Amino acid sequence: MSETGSGLADFLYKFNFTPELAGFIGTEREQFLLVGGGLDGGQYSARAQDFLSMVNSSRWTCELSACQVESRINPQKDLSAIKLEILENENAGNQVAHKLGLRLANLEVVSRNMPFNVYPDPRYLEIAKTISQERLEAACRVAGTHIHLGIRDINHAIFVNNLLVTHTDTLCGLGDHSRGERLRLYKVMAKNWQPMIYESPEHLFEVAQADGFVDNPRNCWKLIRISIHGTVELRMFGSTDNVDEILEWVSFAKSITKEVF
């Protein structure tokens, strides 16, 4: 095998496709931790470690900002099951936050007057060391909702990615509650944010080399990306208190891709 072929094979091996989960949906919901009822400055709380220790669930995880936590659901097909798991996470998270004297807030963009503490995870600490303060602040100030579509294999992933990319502007508008400010800040942090049409696995590999995520596909920050979890991930949606709105985003993504599952 040539050096290029070997590199391609190593790169593709990083993606964990699960064919039996093709067409299943997962969601990730980023939320800020706040103290009290105010939304300004010192009210943001860098206590993600305390929260995650107390919630003690694989359905909750950290984010770059120590003022944020993320909840996720198991892969589901039915909207009712998706809603149930999101609400279960919401209830569990609110209970833990209350015990800590905190609250969870679905805020799309927050002010600069916040702590820019980085969660002490090796990956996030490394990212924080390699980016400018401007990019770090942009990353910490935004939160959103990510939707994952389960995929069979790399060729299926490219096909689904390419279908969704043609609807990028509509998808961005659908999930925007900040008049574009969240996406503006996202693009400050994510220099390779622009979704792309891929011609083949080889083309994806070439883009990964050029954009710096060939060694770790998690460092691809495109608004639509092929994820190492074996999904195509939509990252443009903002934050909402309304779980039914999240289901609307899921339904729209499913309507675009209904012929390929």
C-alpha positions in Angstrom: 0.0 0.0 0.0 1.3 3.5 -0.9 2.0 6.1 1.8 -1.1 8.0 0.8 -3.2 4.8 0.8 -1.9 3.9 4.2 -2.6 7.4 5.5 -6.1 7.3 4.1 -6.8 3.9 5.7 -5.5 5.1 9.1 -7.7 8.2 8.8 -10.8 6.3 7.9 -10.2 3.8 10.8 -10.8 6.7 13.2 -14.5 6.8 12.3 -16.7 4.4 14.3 -19.6 3.6 12.0 -22.3 1.3 13.3 -24.5 0.2 10.4 -27.4 -1.0 12.7 -27.7 2.6 14.0 -28.1 4.1 10.5 -31.0 6.6 10.7 -31.0 6.8 14.5 -30.7 10.3 16.0 -28.7 11.7 18.8 -28.7 15.1 20.3 -26.2 17.1 22.4 -27.4 20.2 24.4 -24.9 22.7 25.8 -26.0 24.8 28.7 -24.4 27.5 30.9 -24.2 27.2 34.7 -25.4 30.3 36.5 -25.7 31.5 40.1 -29.0 33.1 41.1 -31.5 34.8 38.7 -29.2 37.3 36.9 -27.7 36.8 33.5 -24.9 39.3 33.7 -21.1 39.0 34.3 -20.3 37.5 37.7 -23.4 35.3 37.6 -21.7 32.7 35.4 -20.3 29.9 37.4 -17.2 27.9 36.5 -18.4 24.8 38.5 -18.8 22.2 35.7 -16.5 19.8 37.7 -18.8 20.0 40.7 -21.9 19.5 38.6 -20.6 16.5 36.6 -19.3 14.9 39.8 -22.7 15.1 41.4 -24.8 14.2 38.3 -22.5 11.2 37.8 -24.0 10.1 34.5 -22.5 9.1 31.1 -25.3 11.3 29.5 -23.5 14.4 30.8 -20.1 15.7 29.9 -17.8 18.7 29.9 -17.2 21.5 27.4 -14.2 23.8 26.8 -15.7 26.4 29.2 -15.9 25.4 32.8 -19.1 27.4 32.9 -20.8 24.9 30.6 -22.0 21.3 30.7 -23.5 19.2 27.9 -26.2 16.6 28.0 -26.7 13.9 25.4 -29.2 11.2 24.6 -28.9 7.6 23.5 -29.5 7.0 19.7 -33.2 7.0 19.1 -35.5 6.8 16.0 -38.8 8.1 17.4 -39.4 11.8 18.2 -41.2 10.8 21.4 -38.2 8.8 22.6 -35.9 11.7 21.8 -38.1 14.1 23.7 -38.4 11.8 26.7 -34.6 11.5 27.0 -34.0 15.3 26.6 -36.6 15.9 29.3 -35.0 13.3 31.6 -31.7 15.0 31.2 -33.3 18.4 31.8 -34.9 17.2 35.0 -31.8 15.5 36.4 -29.6 18.5 35.5 -32.0 21.0 37.1 -32.1 18.9 40.3 -28.3 18.7 40.6 -27.9 22.4 39.7 -30.4 23.3 42.4 -28.4 21.3 45.0 -25.3 23.2 44.1 -27.0 26.6 44.3 -26.8 26.9 40.5 -29.2 26.8 37.6 -28.9 25.6 34.0 -29.5 28.2 31.3 -30.2 27.8 27.6 -28.3 30.9 26.4 -27.0 31.1 22.9 -24.5 33.9 23.5 -23.3 35.4 26.7 -21.3 38.6 27.6 -17.6 39.0 27.7 -17.9 39.7 31.5 -17.7 36.0 32.4 -15.0 33.7 33.7 -12.9 32.2 30.9 -11.9 29.2 32.9 -11.1 26.1 30.8 -12.4 22.7 31.9 -9.4 20.7 33.1 -9.7 18.0 30.4 -6.4 17.3 28.6 -7.9 17.9 25.2 -9.5 21.2 26.1 -6.4 22.4 28.0 -4.3 21.6 24.9 -6.7 23.5 22.6 -6.7 26.5 25.0 -2.8 26.6 24.8 -2.8 26.7 21.0 -5.4 29.3 20.2 -5.5 33.1 20.8 -7.4 34.8 23.6 -9.9 36.1 21.1 -10.7 32.6 19.9 -10.9 31.2 23.4 -13.3 33.9 24.5 -15.5 33.3 21.3 -15.6 29.6 22.1 -16.5 30.1 25.7 -19.3 32.6 25.0 -21.5 30.4 22.8 -23.6 27.3 23.4 -25.8 25.3 21.1 -27.6 22.1 20.2 -26.0 19.5 18.0 -27.9 16.8 16.1 -26.3 13.5 15.0 -27.6 11.2 12.3 -26.4 7.6 12.5 -24.5 6.5 9.3 -23.6 3.1 7.8 -20.2 3.7 6.4 -17.9 6.4 5.0 -19.5 6.5 1.5 -23.0 6.8 3.1 -21.6 9.6 5.4 -20.3 11.6 2.4 -23.6 11.2 0.6 -25.6 12.4 3.7 -23.1 15.2 4.3 -23.4 16.4 0.8 -27.3 16.4 0.9 -27.3 18.5 4.1 -24.6 20.9 3.0 -26.9 22.1 0.2 -29.3 23.3 2.9 -26.7 25.0 5.1 -28.2 28.5 5.0 -31.7 27.2 5.8 -30.4 25.1 8.7 -28.5 28.0 10.1 -31.5 30.3 10.0 -33.8 27.6 11.5 -31.7 27.4 14.7 -30.7 31.1 15.1 -32.1 33.1 18.1 -29.3 35.6 18.3 -29.5 37.4 14.9 -26.4 35.5 13.7 -24.2 36.5 16.7 -23.6 32.9 17.8 -22.5 31.8 14.4 -20.3 34.9 14.0 -18.5 34.0 17.2 -18.4 30.3 16.2 -16.6 31.3 13.0 -14.1 33.3 15.0 -13.1 30.2 16.9 -13.6 27.6 14.1 -11.4 28.8 11.2 -12.5 25.7 9.2 -16.2 26.2 9.9 -17.4 26.1 6.3 -19.2 22.8 5.4 -18.0 21.1 2.3 -19.1 18.9 -0.5 -16.8 15.9 -0.6 -16.2 14.0 -3.9 -14.9 10.8 -2.3 -13.2 9.5 0.9 -9.9 10.5 -0.7 -11.2 14.1 -1.1 -12.2 14.1 2.6 -8.7 12.9 3.5 -7.2 15.7 1.5 -9.4 18.3 3.2 -8.5 16.9 6.6 -4.8 17.2 5.8 -5.3 20.8 4.6 -7.5 21.8 7.5 -5.5 20.1 10.3 -7.9 17.4 11.5 -6.3 14.4 9.8 -4.8 13.2 13.1 -7.9 13.9 15.1 -11.2 14.3 13.2 -12.7 15.8 16.4 -10.7 18.9 15.5 -12.9 19.4 12.4 -15.2 22.3 13.4 -17.3 22.5 10.3 -20.9 23.3 10.9 -21.8 20.0 9.2 -19.1 17.4 9.9 -18.6 13.6 9.6 -18.0 12.7 13.2 -15.8 10.0 14.7 -18.9 8.6 16.4 -20.1 7.3 13.1 -22.6 10.1 12.4 -23.1 13.2 10.4 -23.3 16.0 12.9 -25.2 19.3 12.5 -23.6 22.0 14.7 -25.4 25.2 13.7 -28.4 25.1 15.9 -28.5 27.5 18.9 -30.1 27.2 22.3 -33.7 26.9 23.3 -35.9 26.3 26.3 -38.4 24.7 24.0 -37.7 20.9 23.6 -40.4 20.8 20.8 -38.2 23.2 18.8 -35.3 20.8 19.0 -37.7 18.1 17.6 -38.5 20.5 14.7 -34.8 20.7 13.9 -34.5 17.0 14.0 -37.6 16.6 11.8 -36.2 19.0 9.2 -32.9 17.1 9.1 -34.8 13.9 8.7 -36.9 15.3 5.9 -33.8 16.2 3.9 -32.3 12.8 4.3 -35.4 10.6 4.3 -34.5 8.9 1.0 -31.1 7.6 2.1 -32.1 5.7 5.3 
